Amino acid sequence: MANEKEVVQRDLIILGSGPAGLSAAIYAARANLNPLILTGMSLHGQAATTDTIENYPGFPEGVGGSELGMLFQTQAERFGAEVIMDYATSVDLSQKPIKIESYAKEYQCESLIITTGADPRKLGIPGEKEFTGKGVSYCGTCDGWFFKDKDIVVVGGGDSALEEGLFLTRFANSVTIIHRRDELRAGAILRKRAMEHPKIKFIWDSVVTEIIGNEAVNAVKLKNVKTDEVTTHDTDGIFIFIGHIPNSELFKGQIEMDQAGYIVTNGVMETSIPGVFAAGEITDPHFRQVITSAGMGAAAAIQATHYLENLEAA
Ligand SMILES: Cc1cc2nc3c(=O)[nH]c(=O)nc-3n(C[C@H](O)[C@H](O)[C@H](O)COP(=O)(O)OP(=O)(O)OC[C@H]3O[C@@H](n4cnc5c(N)ncnc54)[C@H](O)[C@@H]3O)c2cc1C
């Protein structure tokens, strides 16, 4: 006979241990719900992969990314949240209790908060992983400040590449936008602003094939896709804006999503399914910050608490 999986039941389960998930956990735990948090493969989420976070309020000197994640977790656990190192492999939202499977267990809950985040699309080239946080960045708002008076490159040709490139001119000495085509995908107004900006230059028809450095990035290797010519371009940093991938595969066909796969929520973090809430980057292709994700997590937990109270009262 096949081994039966252990079944774990809770009123509220939170999928994800990034800023959204752990903020939801703090609020739900303080509402006495004893929430269960499944961490997924990335304990404390994307924020934990960066050295220093300088824009989260309450830390005037900045705070380490993993230290902030640990502080969120400790605060949630203090009020009774249970953080489990496990990963959801399938989810059934079609009935209550909601069922979540992992390799070893089945979890059941009346209310679910989805905070599985979105990952920045990577170039997948040598040096990218090695120099992330040492000159490789996926967020101008987060890291622009570190590149005051530096020469940097931006990879991409869509709206976010140009928006972030224009933002980075506030700090950088020069911003060189590297694009694999000879025209930009971004909208007309952004295109005009970028083309006319005195600090912005373009390298067309080119892809970055390698990121080079010692302690930190000092150059990128480029290949012209039309001529195959390979060149080296000196730079202090590389900002990569080639899109994000929402971690929503598990929920496909079960819940309303937009075309890019972000879970659709209303103003109070409700999804198309009663009792299921979403928060943070899984529902936000726009702000992508620790504080905005944390705020959405708190809001989702407040709504989940009301949902469970109403169930009890019915
Ligand atoms: C290198 C880097 C530096 C950054 N620097 C800053 C900064 O300085 N300031 C700032 O405000 N923002 C910064 N950001 C952005 C910030 O980290 C994100 O906006 C924030 O982490 C999003 O929070 P989230 O909780 O929505 O998702 P995430 O942090 O992406 O967390 C998602 C969570 O879901 C879990 N998960 C995924 N799939 C499953 C599954 N199947 N089962 C269970 N769990 C699952 C993951 O393990 C993870 O714990 C940075 C991002 C990066 C990548």
The ligand as an SDF file (V2000), in Angstrom:
LIG
                    3D

 53 58  0  0  0  0  0  0  0  0999 V2000
   18.9510   41.4340   -5.8280 C   0  0  0  0  0  0  0  0  0  0  0  0
   17.7110   42.1710   -5.3810 C   0  0  0  0  0  0  0  0  0  0  0  0
   17.8480   43.3230   -4.6270 C   0  0  0  0  0  0  0  0  0  0  0  0
   16.7200   43.9930   -4.1810 C   0  0  0  0  0  0  0  0  0  0  0  0
   16.8940   45.1280   -3.4330 N   0  0  0  0  0  0  0  0  0  0  0  0
   15.8000   45.7560   -2.9500 C   0  0  0  0  0  0  0  0  0  0  0  0
   15.9600   46.9230   -2.1290 C   0  0  0  0  0  0  0  0  0  0  0  0
   17.0750   47.3750   -1.8440 O   0  0  0  0  0  0  0  0  0  0  0  0
   14.8220   47.5180   -1.6750 N   0  0  0  0  0  0  0  0  0  0  0  0
   13.5580   47.0630   -1.9850 C   0  0  0  0  0  0  0  0  0  0  0  0
   12.5850   47.6310   -1.5060 O   0  0  0  0  0  0  0  0  0  0  0  0
   13.4020   45.9790   -2.7800 N   0  0  0  0  0  0  0  0  0  0  0  0
   14.4760   45.3180   -3.2610 C   0  0  0  0  0  0  0  0  0  0  0  0
   14.3130   44.2480   -4.0830 N   0  0  0  0  0  0  0  0  0  0  0  0
   12.9450   43.8260   -4.4300 C   0  0  0  0  0  0  0  0  0  0  0  0
   12.3230   43.0530   -3.2590 C   0  0  0  0  0  0  0  0  0  0  0  0
   13.2220   42.0810   -2.8090 O   0  0  0  0  0  0  0  0  0  0  0  0
   11.0010   42.4330   -3.7110 C   0  0  0  0  0  0  0  0  0  0  0  0
   10.1310   43.4390   -4.1380 O   0  0  0  0  0  0  0  0  0  0  0  0
   10.3420   41.6440   -2.5830 C   0  0  0  0  0  0  0  0  0  0  0  0
   11.1910   40.6440   -2.0730 O   0  0  0  0  0  0  0  0  0  0  0  0
    9.0460   40.9820   -3.0750 C   0  0  0  0  0  0  0  0  0  0  0  0
    8.4780   40.3240   -1.9800 O   0  0  0  0  0  0  0  0  0  0  0  0
    7.4360   39.1310   -2.1410 P   0  0  0  0  0  0  0  0  0  0  0  0
    7.2200   38.6360   -0.7700 O   0  0  0  0  0  0  0  0  0  0  0  0
    6.2810   39.5900   -2.9420 O   0  0  0  0  0  0  0  0  0  0  0  0
    8.1540   38.0250   -3.0480 O   0  0  0  0  0  0  0  0  0  0  0  0
    9.5670   37.3040   -2.9370 P   0  0  0  0  0  0  0  0  0  0  0  0
   10.5240   38.0670   -2.1180 O   0  0  0  0  0  0  0  0  0  0  0  0
    9.9230   36.9860   -4.3390 O   0  0  0  0  0  0  0  0  0  0  0  0
    9.2250   35.9440   -2.1480 O   0  0  0  0  0  0  0  0  0  0  0  0
    8.5240   34.9120   -2.7640 C   0  0  0  0  0  0  0  0  0  0  0  0
    8.4760   33.7490   -1.7960 C   0  0  0  0  0  0  0  0  0  0  0  0
    7.6070   32.7510   -2.3280 O   0  0  0  0  0  0  0  0  0  0  0  0
    8.2050   31.4860   -2.1300 C   0  0  0  0  0  0  0  0  0  0  0  0
    7.6420   30.5400   -3.0860 N   0  0  0  0  0  0  0  0  0  0  0  0
    7.6930   30.5550   -4.4480 C   0  0  0  0  0  0  0  0  0  0  0  0
    7.0930   29.4460   -4.9560 N   0  0  0  0  0  0  0  0  0  0  0  0
    6.6490   28.7190   -3.8790 C   0  0  0  0  0  0  0  0  0  0  0  0
    5.9540   27.4790   -3.7400 C   0  0  0  0  0  0  0  0  0  0  0  0
    5.6020   26.7390   -4.7990 N   0  0  0  0  0  0  0  0  0  0  0  0
    5.6700   27.0400   -2.4760 N   0  0  0  0  0  0  0  0  0  0  0  0
    6.0010   27.7760   -1.3820 C   0  0  0  0  0  0  0  0  0  0  0  0
    6.6550   28.9690   -1.4710 N   0  0  0  0  0  0  0  0  0  0  0  0
    6.9800   29.4250   -2.7000 C   0  0  0  0  0  0  0  0  0  0  0  0
    9.7020   31.7440   -2.3060 C   0  0  0  0  0  0  0  0  0  0  0  0
   10.4750   30.7040   -1.7290 O   0  0  0  0  0  0  0  0  0  0  0  0
    9.8250   33.0570   -1.5530 C   0  0  0  0  0  0  0  0  0  0  0  0
    9.9970   32.8230   -0.1710 O   0  0  0  0  0  0  0  0  0  0  0  0
   15.4210   43.5390   -4.5360 C   0  0  0  0  0  0  0  0  0  0  0  0
   15.2720   42.3870   -5.3200 C   0  0  0  0  0  0  0  0  0  0  0  0
   16.4080   41.7010   -5.7320 C   0  0  0  0  0  0  0  0  0  0  0  0
   16.2490   40.4500   -6.5650 C   0  0  0  0  0  0  0  0  0  0  0  0
  1  2  1  0
  2  3  1  0
  2 52  2  0
  3  4  2  0
  4  5  1  0
  4 50  1  0
  5  6  2  0
  6  7  1  0
  6 13  1  0
  7  8  2  0
  7  9  1  0
  9 10  1  0
 10 11  2  0
 10 12  1  0
 12 13  2  0
 13 14  1  0
 14 15  1  0
 14 50  1  0
 15 16  1  0
 16 17  1  0
 16 18  1  0
 18 19  1  0
 18 20  1  0
 20 21  1  0
 20 22  1  0
 22 23  1  0
 23 24  1  0
 24 25  2  0
 24 26  1  0
 24 27  1  0
 27 28  1  0
 28 29  2  0
 28 30  1  0
 28 31  1  0
 31 32  1  0
 32 33  1  0
 33 34  1  0
 33 48  1  0
 34 35  1  0
 35 36  1  0
 35 46  1  0
 36 37  1  0
 36 45  1  0
 37 38  2  0
 38 39  1  0
 39 40  1  0
 39 45  2  0
 40 41  1  0
 40 42  2  0
 42 43  1  0
 43 44  2  0
 44 45  1  0
 46 47  1  0
 46 48  1  0
 48 49  1  0
 50 51  2  0
 51 52  1  0
 52 53  1  0
M  END
$$$$
